[in-house]
Amino acid sequence: MASTSKRRQTMAKMNRERALKEKREMKQERKDAKKQARLAEEIVAEGELQAPRAEEEIDGTEPPE
């Protein structure tokens, strides 16, 4: 006959699960950091393209078309 009590989870299994969870969290953090860096690069690149236009407006000269 089967026992009616639940089997307890071993410490080894709990440690494996904790390590796996930590590994997944670290991977997600790396992915998020990479994504933020890519977005920051795009913003900087767009800002560099727009910066000369702002200077031309200050000078009062029209940008050539």
Secondary structure, 3 states (H helix, E strand, C coil): CCCCCCCCCCHHHHHHHHHHHHHHHHHHHHHHHHHHHHHHHHHHHHHHHHHHHHHHHHHCCCCCC
